[in-house]
């Protein structure tokens, strides 16, 4: 940072103003709740990222009624839905046998059982049989009075038996025998059958100390279980949820709800109360609840912020059908699937998890999270003592001020964009890292949205100030050089003017050379210099835009030729892929360019006739008068400012550059479709393109042969037959290089017949025919290496 001087004193004043304003605005937005939505999303990201880094409690058993359970009950017990209450009685009895600490039902039993009597099907069948026997007696002439009397006695007895609520009674008996069943109560300000606590109902409730952490905004109404189940349960627990109003996602839960002056525990704490593990007394001291020997952090509304463990499958849930089958086997003296001792000293939660049955909440884990998971998560947090705490306001203010201070100073004073951007990146990573670490290691919810906005706002404000006060020189540089250098080079010069010095650096890059076929013929036949310039400008603009679009840099134009490179000034790993992608895109754009130059009269009939006379086109109606040949090579090149102190160009040099230029010319010798690449470029491409190998060649001045490849298309865009041709081609070329000219010629002939415009196939077919008749000497063959005599 620069020392304070009279020259930069205004900048220090600006820094103080920016820091103060950014800090004040960020603090106001955070504490007003305006940033709650983005903050909640950053929190949800932390929850999903770290949910599975903590271990679910081994003291919790989750029992689910799944589709498998429904299928088993229908098949083995003949139960449809809803199930008779004796099914839940069997579950409770088995948990009682196993010694579970409590059983909590996340299920509302607000209506009497539809079965009333568990033998109702048998009773109804007996009554129907009695009626049928009476009807038969009357038909056969037996005494009507005797038949009617028999019918009434049996039907009345059946109806009395059917009227007995034995199904509910079986569940009540199981509750009484066990004594630690928690039944669900639903509280709502919108619906409910009762607005007061049932008279004489004595169930474990929370006893508040001097203060109550939360008061309901409006009176609640309740839905209780049927009287028998309610009165004989060990405890009642609420199953209401508290989604955040901003996005309706459930992140918090309450330890209790206030109803008719009483503090009714939620389902999870009710399980602890009924098991005798916790006393009912509560103390509240502003931001914490003291419950026995536990200190529970609460938010400003008195809610607990839940720490989710991930998907419910992490609790290895049991299928209730397997438990009922185990109970049946156990009482029959057989070996059960699930021994009762598996449930000893466990807190058991029962929930519905079959399609169409279970209630769903949106949570940070999933938009379709089973409601029973909220109660299981709260119980897990109660046992583990790791509820999430909100960071205190004073700490939030320190974070905001530090972010505004650091970013403003580092953006204003170094005067270099990389330093400012680096500071922003480091600060953003620090905020994100601190938020994740605080959540994971300290169960602390540090704000992330407000500090991130503070960083971005401070950077933008500082950048705008710098632009307004120091940007005129930079704008002059950009205006002066924009006609000669690519925008990326200009940006580098602005960031570091020392790059205007002579010199370069060696780096791996990919160079591309293009040239229009027989352009001298076109220019001569066109005649009009104005039209020639217009044609060149139109062509070069379209082609250059494709290069720039893919991140390339235009080195220079030499008449109709374009020289470009990829990998500098900005380093890129995929420079070879981007160069080849540009080449294919230019090749495809050429079709549209030809249509437009013909329609606009930039290519005249005189040009077409001249090209036909030279044998370049077959007829004057050929739609492709402009045909571009391209050469691409990858290798180490020197890139930088070359020339004199008074006149310099940002350009490339080296053998790898020269080879790219040679490849452009070699297209003509092989009659390719327009794009040749070297084996060095091929090694960098992977499987993104459709290519076919050509012979190895020795270019002029080089002794080591290199493999040529013709670039055909981008693989996802290529027709299937092109890929098939390329695969067949490799086999043909392998035969050719191994002197099996007959086999190679057959394949080349097949390829050429399918596409008579494939002049490369015709070239190799003619070679195979000649070599088959007069084989080349084996000692000079060298696997078909071509020694080129032209550059």
TACORTA-V211590 format. One line per field, one symbol per residue. phi: phi as a letter, one per 20 degrees, with the letter a starting at -180 (. if undefined). psi: psi as a letter, one per 30 degrees, with the letter a starting at -180 (. if undefined). A space follows every 10 residues. Layout:
BEGIN
phi->???
psi->???
END
This chain:
BEGIN
phi->.fffcffdfg ffffffffff ffffffffff fenfdfffff ffffgffffd geedefffed dddcedffff fffffedmee dfffffffff ffffffffnf facddebede cgffeldfdf ffffffffff fffffffffe nffgffffff ffffffffff ffffefffff fffffffenc edeecddbed bqecdbfgfn edcfcfdfef cdfbdffbgd dcdefggfff fdffadcfdf dcffffcmde dcbdfbcebl mddeffffff ffffenfcfe fccccocbdd cmedddfcef eneeefdfeo ffffelfeef ffffffffff fenefffcff ffdfldeddd bebdgndefc cecgfbfcdg ffffffffff fffemcgede ffgfffffff ffffffffff eeefmcfgff ffffffffff ffffffffff edldeefcff ffffffffff ffffffffdc efffffgfff dfedcfgfff fffffbgfff ffpbcebfbc dcdcbeglff ffffffmegf ffffffffff ffffgfffge nedffadcme eddcbcobfe fbfeffffff ffffffffff fffffffffe mfdeffffff ffffmfdebf egfcfecddc ccbdrfcecr edpcgebcce bcbpfffffg fffgffgffd lffpcdceff fgfeemdfce ccfdffcdef nceefceece edafgfeefg ffffffffgf fffffgfeme ffffffffff ffffbfeeff ffffffffff fffcffgffd fllnfeeedd e
psi->kkkkleegee eeeeeeeeee eeeeeeeeee ffgfgeeeee eeeeeeeeeg egflklkfgk kkkkjleeee eeeeeefgka klllffeeee eeeeeeefhk eljkjikkif klkffekfge eeeeeeeeee eeeeeeeeef gljeeeeeee eeeeeeeeee eefkhfeeee eeeeeeeefh kjlkkkklfe llfkglkkkg jjlklkjlbf lkfkkkelkk lkjllleeee fglelkkkgl likkfeghkj fllkelkkkh gljklleefe eeeffgfklf kkkkhegkkj jbgkjkklaf gglkjkjkfa kfffgikkkf eeeeeeeeee fgglklejkf ffgkhljkkk lkhlkfeklk lklfelfikk efeeeeeeee eeefhhlkkk kleeeeeeee eeeeeeeeef eeeegkeeee eeeeeeeeee eeeeeeeeee fghkjkkeee eeeeeeeeee eeeeeeeefg feeeeeeeee fffflleeee eeeeeiffff lllalklklk kkklkkkhfe eeeefeejee eeeeeeeeee eeeeeeeeeg glkjelkicf kkkllkflfk kkeheeeeee eeeeeeeefe eeeeeeeeef gfjleeeeee eeefgelelf gkgiekkkkk kkkkaklkka jkblffjlkj allleeeeee eeeeefeefg hlffjkllfe eefffbgflk lkkalkljlk fkfkllkkkk kelkeffkle feeeeeeeee eeeeeefggi eeeeeeeeee eeefiffjfe eeeeeeeeee feeiklkefg ehhgkkjkfk .
END
